[in-house]
Amino acid sequence: EDKSNVMSLDFKCNSDLIFMIGESYDDISSSEYLVSYHGIKDSPAPFFDLDKEYQLQETIKLLINTKCIQSAHDVSDGGLFVTLLESSMPQNLGFDIVTSSEIREDAFLFGEAPSRVVVSVSKNLEDAFIDQVQSMNIPFVLLGHVTKGDIRVDDKYFSTVAEYKNLFNTSIA
């Protein structure tokens, strides 16, 4: 209803904080990763809870309406790593994140379980963001921050967003 509340998926500013709202599961079922890397085409659907999805969507609407976030992108095809790349490419900004020690690394980065959204938050809005999310009683985690273009996971360098963008833009050719 209010055009000033239109939200995009792209990271806006170097050093913004990157959070994931929702829960990760130790699950790679029905993921692109499971099919392309492991060659398994038939697997169960990932865990889904309609009530958790509704709560997540209400939280995202609140964060948008209160101007607490700079970007929002759902975790879906390709998992968290692809979501982060898609948020990085429009502005040629990268990311530096830390994975969870409680979830298998492949499931954390490439699992496609629903009801998760990656958001970026200006450092000066971090406290307001945390207050809003906690008031909605939904899990969230600080993943890391936006970079000038480098891609880093657990302090390991994985090239630049420019290289991934080139691969993405020329993959059909």
SULGI-V91273 format. One record per pair of residues at least 24 apart in sequence whose C-alpha atoms are under 8 Angstrom apart, sorted by the first residue. I is the first residue (numbers start at 1). J is the second residue. Records with the same first field share a line. If there is no record, write none. Layout:
I->J, J
This chain:
5->64, 65, 67
7->64, 70, 71, 72
8->71, 72, 73
9->71, 72, 73, 86, 87
10->71, 72, 86, 87, 88, 89, 90, 91
11->70, 71, 87, 88, 90, 91, 93, 120, 146
12->70, 71, 91, 93
13->93, 122, 146
14->93, 145, 146, 147, 148
15->122, 123, 145, 146, 147
16->120, 121, 122, 123, 145, 146
17->120, 121, 122, 123, 126, 142, 143, 144, 145, 146
18->118, 119, 120, 121, 142, 143, 144, 145, 146
19->118, 119, 120, 121, 140, 141, 142, 143, 144
20->116, 117, 118, 119, 140, 141, 142, 143
21->56, 116, 117, 118, 119, 138, 139, 140, 141
22->56, 115, 116, 117, 138, 139, 140
23->115, 116, 139, 140
24->103, 108, 113, 116
25->103, 107, 108, 111, 113
26->103, 104, 107, 108, 111
27->107, 111, 112, 113
28->106, 107, 110, 111, 112, 113
29->111, 112
30->112
31->77, 78, 79, 110, 111, 112
32->77, 78, 110
33->78, 110, 111
46->112, 113, 114
47->113, 114
48->113, 114, 115
52->115
53->114, 115
55->136, 138
56->115, 116, 138
59->132, 133, 136, 138
62->132
63->129, 132, 133
68->121, 125, 126, 128, 129
69->119, 120, 121, 122, 125, 129
70->119, 120, 121, 122
71->118, 119, 120, 121
72->117, 118, 119, 120
73->117, 118, 119
74->115, 116, 117, 118
75->112, 113, 114, 115, 116, 117, 118
76->112, 113, 114
77->112
78->110, 111, 112
79->108, 109, 110, 111, 112, 113
80->108, 109, 110, 111, 112
81->109, 110
82->110
83->118
84->118
85->161, 164
88->149, 161
89->161, 162, 165
92->148, 149, 161, 162
93->146, 147, 148, 149, 150, 161
94->146, 147, 148, 149, 150, 151, 160, 161
95->144, 145, 146, 147, 149, 150, 151, 152
96->144, 145, 146, 147, 150, 151, 152, 153, 154, 155
97->143, 144, 145, 152, 153, 154, 155
98->143, 144, 153, 154, 155
99->143, 153, 154
